[in-house]
Amino acid sequence: MTRPANDSPLEVNCPQCAKPVPWLPASTYRPFCSKRCQQLDLGAWADESHRISGESAMDEADIETLLAQADRDAPLS
């Protein structure tokens, strides 16, 4: 299947402000429209306003318990 030639670059919306951003090497901050939007997004991740859902990470006590269990279960050779 042939696709028609399209000279216009792919455009994505800035994740921060939704402004259209052309997907070109000249778009330095892509997918963001500017350094400001990039920094705002980074700050939201650092502030834990943005999260990836899933199971919570183990804390140190859980890891120690698992290691102790593994030591008890390991066969002596």
Secondary structure by P-SEA (a helix, b strand, c coil): ccccccccccccccccccccccccccccccccccaaaaaaaaaaaaaccccccccccccaaaaaaaaaaaaaacccc
